[in-house]
Amino acid sequence: MEKADIANQCQMTNLERFIILISAGTHDVAHPGNTNLFEINSKSNLALAYNDKSVLENYTLFIFFNFLNNHNMNIFSDMDVIEIKSTRRMFISNIIATDMANHFGESKKLKEILNSENLDLTNQENKELIMSSIVHLSDISNPFKPFNVYKKWVDLLFIEFFAQVKI
């Protein structure tokens, strides 16, 4: 595929573009600085609450949607019921896609779509997979940052991960 604006190729609406931005900006909200595996192995309250499935991502969703319960903070309050349902579904999909446990399965699906003979990026299912992939890729993009920024984040991750080895 030649280099182009993927949002235009997918015919993303302004709302879909906004959902990507909000998802990318909030995907780590309220994370305690541990991995899902640490939460699960330590039998944390979060792991228990979310049944060991995308623990931190589900917690982010809980915090975000509770935040929206305050009408003054609800950026989606002017939407109709159908738009809210669709927006919520896409937002949930985008946040869950940041769980590394889903990385290889989602990557395989994306590769199949992009290698398809009848590539249709405007199909809603394909478009939503691309949207969630954009959010996931933004989450794991540290290696593409300038080395000094990348190294700082890797050093912080090592501190975080080694602190969790004690469990």
C-alpha positions in Angstrom: 0.0 0.0 0.0 1.4 3.4 -0.9 1.9 6.0 1.7 -1.3 8.0 2.2 -3.6 9.3 4.9 -5.1 6.2 6.3 -8.0 8.1 7.9 -9.0 9.3 4.4 -8.5 5.9 2.8 -10.9 4.5 5.5 -13.3 7.4 5.1 -13.2 8.0 8.8 -15.7 10.5 10.1 -14.5 13.4 12.3 -16.1 11.5 15.3 -14.0 8.4 14.5 -10.9 10.5 14.3 -11.8 12.1 17.6 -12.4 8.7 19.2 -8.9 7.6 18.2 -7.4 10.8 19.8 -9.4 10.4 23.0 -8.5 6.7 23.2 -4.8 7.3 22.7 -4.9 10.1 25.3 -6.7 8.1 27.9 -5.6 4.5 27.4 -3.4 4.5 30.5 -5.6 6.5 32.8 -5.3 5.4 36.5 -2.8 2.6 35.8 -1.0 1.8 39.0 2.4 1.3 37.4 2.1 -2.5 37.2 1.5 -4.9 34.3 -1.6 -7.0 33.9 0.4 -10.1 34.7 1.6 -8.6 37.9 -2.0 -7.7 38.9 -3.1 -11.2 38.1 -0.2 -13.0 39.8 -0.6 -10.8 42.9 -4.3 -11.5 43.0 -5.0 -7.7 43.2 -8.4 -6.3 43.7 -8.3 -5.1 40.1 -7.5 -8.5 38.7 -10.3 -10.0 40.8 -12.7 -7.2 39.6 -11.9 -7.8 36.0 -11.5 -11.6 36.1 -7.9 -11.5 35.0 -8.9 -10.2 31.5 -7.3 -6.9 30.3 -7.3 -5.8 33.9 -5.7 -2.4 33.5 -7.5 -1.6 30.3 -10.9 -2.5 31.8 -10.0 -0.3 34.8 -9.2 2.6 32.5 -12.6 2.1 30.8 -14.3 2.0 34.2 -12.6 5.3 35.3 -13.3 7.0 31.9 -17.0 6.1 31.7 -17.5 7.0 35.4 -15.9 10.4 34.6 -18.5 10.8 31.8 -21.3 10.3 34.3 -20.7 13.8 35.4 -22.9 15.7 32.8 -20.5 18.7 32.9 -17.7 16.4 31.8 -19.6 14.2 29.3 -18.1 15.1 26.0 -20.6 12.8 24.3 -23.7 14.2 26.0 -25.1 15.8 22.8 -25.1 12.5 21.0 -28.2 10.4 20.3 -28.5 6.9 21.8 -27.2 5.2 18.6 -24.2 7.4 18.4 -23.4 6.9 22.1 -23.6 3.1 21.7 -21.4 3.2 18.6 -18.9 5.6 20.2 -18.7 3.5 23.4 -18.1 0.3 21.4 -15.3 1.8 19.4 -13.7 3.4 22.5 -13.8 0.1 24.4 -12.3 -1.7 21.4 -9.5 0.9 21.1 -8.6 0.6 24.8 -8.7 -3.2 25.0 -6.4 -3.2 21.9 -3.7 -1.7 24.1 -3.5 -4.9 26.1 -0.3 -6.7 24.8 -2.1 -10.0 25.3 -4.1 -9.1 22.2 -1.1 -8.0 20.1 -0.5 -11.1 18.0 -4.1 -12.0 17.4 -5.0 -8.4 16.4 -1.8 -8.1 14.3 -2.7 -11.3 12.4 -6.2 -9.9 11.7 -4.8 -6.6 10.5 -2.3 -8.4 8.2 -5.0 -10.5 6.7 -7.2 -7.5 5.9 -4.3 -5.5 4.4 -3.2 -8.5 2.3 -6.7 -9.2 1.1 -7.3 -9.2 -2.6 -10.5 -7.2 -2.1 -9.1 -4.7 0.3 -12.0 -2.6 1.6 -10.9 -0.1 4.3 -14.3 1.5 4.4 -16.0 -1.6 5.7 -16.9 -0.7 9.3 -15.3 -3.8 10.9 -12.1 -3.3 9.0 -12.1 0.4 9.8 -12.6 -0.2 13.5 -9.7 -2.7 13.5 -7.5 -0.1 11.9 -8.7 2.5 14.4 -7.8 0.2 17.4 -4.5 -0.7 15.7 -3.6 3.0 15.4 -4.2 3.4 19.2 -2.2 0.2 20.0 0.7 1.3 17.8 0.8 4.7 19.4 1.0 2.9 22.8 4.1 0.8 21.7 5.8 3.4 19.6 8.7 4.3 21.9 11.3 2.7 19.6 10.4 5.4 17.0 11.1 8.3 19.3 14.4 10.1 19.6 16.9 7.8 21.4 17.2 9.9 24.5 13.4 9.9 25.0 13.2 6.2 24.2 16.0 5.3 26.6 14.4 7.3 29.4 11.1 5.3 29.0 12.9 2.0 28.7 14.8 2.7 31.9 11.5 3.5 33.7 9.9 0.3 32.3 12.9 -1.8 33.6 12.5 -0.3 37.0 8.7 -1.0 36.9 9.2 -4.6 35.7 12.0 -5.5 38.0 10.0 -4.2 41.0 7.3 -6.6 40.0 9.6 -9.7 40.0 9.3 -10.0 43.8 5.8 -11.5 43.5 
